[in-house]
Amino acid sequence: MTQTKQGLIIRHVPHEGIAGYRDPVEAAGYALDRIDVGDAAFDGIDLCEPELLIMMGGPMGVYEQDSYPWIACQLRMLARRIEAGLPTLGVCFGAQMIAAAMGARVYAGPVKEVGFHPLSFVDPASPLGELADVPLLHWHGDTFDLPPDVELLASSKAYRHQAFRRGPNILALQFHAEMGLDPRFDEWMRQWPEAAVEAGSTAEALDRDHRLHGPAAVAAGRRMIAQWLSGLRH
């Protein structure tokens, strides 16, 4: 009998969960648990314990540690996990946390990137080849320098550093290929009604694009994650 593998989701805000990535992760045999950074038990967890760690997004910046003391704690634990080469996925803020834990600078970028558009470059030899020419949801204003000893896997017209990996086990994704079907998108729109305007669009256009491109974006994202999981080395 195949033993169930344990996966842990770190959720930084309630409306940014695993969304469309849940299906391929569970199909790969992982039993998923979740912890919020606000939980009293968060400081005491061992991030090297789960066989898969998934860190989702959030509106905070890695550099806002005075306002969010748990960021420094999470970075210390994350650095140990990365040093051990344990399977780790970071999405948006989670990707920025991976970059910071590897010693790279994370900072506010020159523009807001919000909306559905395809990546301008994807490495076709990587799992991200599944995303080529697919409009995906982008929703961020921060970026990061590329850490040492990683492969750049994707770029967009606004930001060169959209995704990277270190070996087969560490994957950082700035964009949201998990979003497109999840009803929490409506909460994103409610929380940040000015986001689309800041990016040169409108809330109406963003909502329309979500309905138009969301299903294909999630399908491609699920294929990407399934392919990445199939190549992990435990």
N, C-alpha and C positions, 0 to 999 in steps of 0.2 A: 504494500500500500504506500502511495506517495505521501510523504509527510508535508503538512501544510506549512508554508513559509509565512513569517510574520512581517507585515509592513506597517509603518507608522506614518501618519499624515500630521504635519505641524500646520495648524491653521492660525494665521495672524489676525484675521478679522472674520466674523461669522459668514459674511457674504462672499468669501473667496475660498471655495472648497475645491475638491478634486474634479468635480463635474464630469466631463466626458472621458477622462482618463480612468475612471473607476473600472469600467468594463474590461479593458485589456489587462489591467493589473490583477483583477480577480480571476480572469481567465487564465493568467499565467500561474495561478496557484497560491496567491498571497491572500491571507486573512488580514484585513485592514483594521487598524485601530486609529484613533485620532486624539490629539491633545491640543488644546488652545493655549497660546502663550500666557493668557491670563489665569490659567488654572493654578491653584496653589501648589500642585505637584510638579509643575513644569521645571523648576530649578533643580529638582532631585532626579530627573530622568537620566538615563544613560543612552545617549544617541548612538553609541556603538552596538547596542543590543539588537535592534531590529535588523532583519536581513535586507529590508528595503526602507529607505527614508525618503519621504516626499514632502517638500516644503512649498507651500503655495504663496500667493501674492498678498499684497497689502499696500495701503496708501502711504505708509511711513517710509523714511529714507534710512539706509544703513547708518548714515552719519548723524542721525538724531538720537544718539544713545542717552543723552541727558533726559530726554522726554520719554524714552522707552528703555528702561534699565535692562529688560530681558534680552535686548539685542546683544549686548556684550556677553552675557551668559551663553546665549545660543551660539555665538561665534566661537567661543572657546570650545564648546562641546563639538561643534561642527568641524572645527579644524582637526580634532583628534580622529573623527570619523573619516575625513578626507585623507589624512595621513595614512590611515589603515587601508585606504582604497575600497571602502565598503560601498555597495550600490546606493547612489544618492541622486535624486532628481530635484531640481529647483526651478520654479516657474515665477517669472517676473521678479518680485521682491525676493523670492527664494533663490533665483539665479544670481541676483546681486549679493545675497548672503554667501553663496558659494564663492563668488569672485573675491569678496572681502576676506573670507576665511582662508583663501589661497594667497592673501597678501596684496591683492590688487586694490586700486583706488575706486571707490564708488562715489558718484557726484551727480548733481543736477545737470541735465543736458541742455542744449541750446533751444530745443523746441519740444512741444508736447506731441507725442505720436499716439493718436487715438483714432481708431477706425479700422475697417477691413481693407486690407490690400495684401498682395502677394509679396513674399520676400524677393529682394533683387538678386540674391545669390543663395543657393543651398549647395552643400557638398553632396553630389549625387551618390558617392560611395558610402555615405553615412545613412542612418535611419531617417534623417531629415530629407533625403531624396523623395520621400513620400509627400512632401509639402510643396514640391516644385509647382509654380504657377497657380497655387491655390490661395485665394484671398483669406487671410487669417485676421483675427482680432488683435490689435495692438492697443495698449492702454497704459502708457507710462510717460514720465518726463525725466527719469533718472537713467544713467548709463554707467558703464564701468570700463576701466582699462582691462586689456586682456591679461589674465594671470600667466605666469611662466609655465612652460611645459604643457600647454593645452593646444587643441586643434580648434581653429575657428570654423564653425559649421554653417553659419548663416549670417547674412547682412540684409538690411533694408536701405531704402534710399535716404532715410533720415539718420539711421544709426548703423555703423559698420559692425558693431559687436552685438549680434542678436542671439547667438547660441555658440556654445563651445562644449567640448568634452575633454576629460583627462582619462585616457585609456577607455576601456569598454564600460566602466562602472559609474563614472561621474558625468552627469549631463545637466547643463544649465540652459534654460530657454527663457528669453526675455519676453516673448510673445505668448498669446493665449490660444493655442490650438485646442484647448480643452473646452472652450466656450463657443456657444452657437446654438445649443439646445437647452441649456440650463435656465430655469426661470429666474435665477438670481441675477441674470443680466438686467432685469428690470430694477433691481435694487441698486446696481451700479449706476444706472441712469438717474435714479432718484438721489443717490448720495452725491453724485458729481454732475449736476445738470450743465455746468459750464464747460465740461471737459471737451465736448465736441467743438464748441465755439472756439476754445483756446487753440484747437488743432486746425482751425480754418474750415470747419464743417458746421453742421447743425444737428440737433438732437433728432429731428425727423429723418434726416438722411442716415444717421447712424442706426436708428431703429429699422429703417427700411433695409439697409445692408445686412443687418443681423438676420432678418427674416429671409433675405435672398441668399446669403452666403453661409449662414450658420451651419446647416446640415452637412454640407460638403467639407467645411473646415473641421468639424468634429470627426467626420469619417477619416479624413487624412491624418488628423492628430492621433486617432486611435491606432491606425496602421503604424505610424511612427513609433508610438510607445510600445506596441506589441513587438516590433522589430528590435527595438533597443533592449527590451526585457529578455528576448531570446538570446542575446549575445552577452548577457551578464556572466561574470566569473565570480562565483561565491567561494 
